[in-house]
Every structure is written in structure tokens, then in C-alpha cells.
């Protein structure tokens, strides 16, 4: 298992940390006309030049390390994993959504390289781990007492809409097309499906991950603590 992928691990670079969004704030003095407070969480470079990053207003001018530490203090206990045996372009979306819901970590199984474009720089604030194969991920979950829940529309699955998700769990998704592998389904204690009513066999993996994560949020999160 490794830590967050580096730029060398990315198939396609995502937006840069600086200046990727037209919104945000300018230099502190231009915005407020005063000297900034003596707060170690604040970044001198951002204070001097402005903060156009894709972060909520509460984190304006904060150092990246300070943002991660603040999220770490209140991360949720669910993890998210996605199998990556064919350079799945959905991984960036999964990472971005996991960051929005303050997931404990995102796990990528299979190929280490992944397309960061859809992550919109949120991978800098989200813990990401790599596992070479599904057995390694299942061992990680067992060691940490995480219930593995596969998300796939297959026979025998339990509707997500009526399922009770374990609080300490790992939501496992397959890559676009083939879905969750047989080895992953075998290692999961529970497989849930998302109700569909149209003609398509399955929905986008990134969309499915967002739906499942929000189902966990509805059941377990303190909604009063949301931004």
C-alpha cells in the first residue's frame, strides 16, 4: 500500500492548485484593508497574492496542510475503493466526491496510475492509498474492522434504498463496464444495488459512487456540521 499518487502516477494532469477558478478572494489587504491575523494556519503566499483555489470560504488563505489537518479531525469513518484495471476515468470523480463527504480515505485497486482531471485538485486534501490487488484491500479492511460493501447491480444484491449501511465500512466499486470483479464480490459481506428505471444496464461508476456515499451520509453523518 502506498500514499497519495504523485504527478508521475497521473495519466492526465488535473488543474493546477493556483488560479484554476475565477472565484475566490484577492490579497488580504485588498479584501479587508487590514493586516492579516497572526494565525499559523494562514499561508503568506496566499495572503499576499489572493486565494483562487477550489476550497470552501472557511478555508480561504489556509495552508494546504492546515486544511487536511482540520478535515482529519472530523473525517467520517467510511472508506471508498474503486478497482482500476483499465485506467478508469471515473476515479477523479470518486476522489472529488469522497473529499466533499470527508471520507476517511480512497483506495485504488489495480493500476497505480489514474486520471486526476476529474478530481479538480481535491486529491491534495484527500487521503489516497494504492493496493496492487483485491486481496490486499480486503486484508486492509479486515485489519481495521471495516465491513466491505460492494456496489453493483447484480442478482442477489440488496437495494441501496432499503439497506442499512454499516457505519465503519468500505464502499467498493468496480470500473466502468464490467463492474465489481468476482473476487471483490466474494470478499464483500454485502452487495447493494441502485434502483434504475430506464434502458441502460448500469449508471456511470462515478455517479454510483456519489449516490452510495450520500446514502451513508444520510444514515450516519451529523448534518448539522455540514458547511
N, C-alpha and C positions, 0 to 999 in steps of 0.2 A: 504494500500500500504506500502511496506517495501523497505529498501535499498538493496544493493547487498547481495546475499546469502552468508552465511558463509560456512566454511568447513562442518559443520553439515548438511547443506542443500544439499550437493552434493551426488549423488548416487555413483560415482566413482571419486576418486581424479584425477586431471589432473597432468601434470608435475609440478615439484616444480619451484619456482622462480629462484633458484640458480643452475647453471650448467646443464640446460636441453638441451643446444645447444652446439655443438662443435665449432661454430664460435664465434666471439666477440673479445674482447681485454683483454690483461693481465693487471697487475698492472700499474698504470700511469707511475711510474718511469722506469719500464722495457720497456714500449712502447715509451716514449718520452724523458727519461733521464733528466727530469726537475721536479721541484716541481709543483704540480697542482695549477691552479689559485684559488684565493680566491672568489669562487662562491658558494653562499648558495644553489644552485640547486644541487650541486655535493654531492654524498654520500661517506663519509670517508671509509666505509667498501668496497665499490666497487673500490674506488681509490687504496686501499691497496692490494686487492686480485684479481682484474680484474672483468670484466663485461661480462658474457656469456648469458645474458637474450635475449629473443626474442623481441628485440626492434630495430628500425632503428638506424643507426650510429649516427644521430644527437642527440639521447638521451643517448648515452653511458656515463656511470658514473652518470647519473642523479638520484636523489631520485625519488621513485615512485610518491610521492605526487606532485613533481615538474612537472613530465610528465603529470599527469592528469590535473594539472592547465594549462599547456601550451595547451593541446588539448581542454580544456574547453573554452579557449579564441577564438577558431576558429572552434568549432563544427558546423556541419550542422544542420538545423532546422527540419530535418525529424527524426521520431521515428520509431522503429520496434517492432512489437509484434508477439508472437507466442503462440498458445494455447497448453497447456501441460496437457492433461487429461489422458495420458498413458505413462508418463516418456519418452517423445520423445528424442531420441539420437541426433537429429539434432540441438538441442538448442545450443550446444557448437559451432557448425559450424556457426550458425547465429550470435552468440556473437562475434566470431573471425572476421567475415566479417563486422559486424557493426563497430567494432573497426577500421578496415582497412579504412573504409569510413568515420570515425569520425561522426557517428550517434549521435544524442542528447542523446538517451537512448534506451535500450532494455527492453521490458516489457514481462513478463512471466505470462500467464493467466492459472489458474487452480492449479495444484500441485506445491508446492514451491520447492521441491527437483528436481534437474536436473543434468544430467551427464556433468561434466565440462571438460572431457578429450579432446573433440574436440575444446575447447576454447583455448587451448595451452597457458594458463595463461593470455590471453588478458582480462579476466573478471576483472583483477586487475586495468585495465585502462579504463574500460567501465562502465558507469552508468547503473545499472540494477535494475528494480523495479518488484515487485510481485503484482498481482491482483487475488483475490480469484475467481472471475467470470467475464464474459464478460461485464456485465453492469457496473462494477466498472471501467473497462478500457475505455468504451465509455464515461463515465462521466469525466474521466481524460482528454480525448481528447477534449471534448466539452468545458471544463473549460479553456483549453489552446489554443483554436481556431485551433485545428488540424483536418484536413479532413481525415476521415478514408477511406483507400483504401484497400479492401480485394484482395488478390492474389489467384485465384483459377480458374481452367479450368472447368467452369460450363456454361450451356446455358445462353445467355444474357450478358455474360462478354464482355468487350471491349479489343481488342488485345493490350497488353502492347506496342507492337512495334509501334502503331499509337496513343496511348493515351498520353495526356498531364497530367503529374503528378503535383498536387498542390505542391508549394514549402514548405508550412507548412503542413505536412501530417504525418499520422501514417500508415505505411505499415503493414498489418495484414495477418499472415499466419496460416494455420491450421496444425495439426500434421500429420505425415506420414500416408497415407492410406485414412482416411475419409475426409481429407482436412478441410477447414474452416467450422465451425458449422453454422447452420441455423441462430442462434441468432446473430452471428458475421456478417454474410452477410446482415442480415436485418438492422443492425446498421451502415453498411458502406454506404457512399454516392456513391461509385463507386467500381465495381469489375472488375479487369483486369485479362486476361489470357496470358499465354506464349505460343507462337506458337510451335507446335510439329509436327513432320513428320514421326515418326516411329510407332511401335506397342504398346508401353506402354501407359497406361491410364494417367499416371502422372509422373513427374520427382521428384527426391528427394527434400524434403522440404528445406534442406539446400542450394541446388543448386538453387532452385527457388528464395529463398531469396536473394542470391547473384546477380542473374540476375536482379531482381527488384530494388535492391539498386543501382546497377550500372546504370540502366536506369534513376534513379533520378539524379545520379552524372552527367551523360551526359547532362541532361537538365538544371541543376541548379548550379553545382559546378564551382568554379574558378579553372580550370585545371592547370593554371599556378602556383598555390600554392601547388601542389602535390609534394611529395618528389622526 
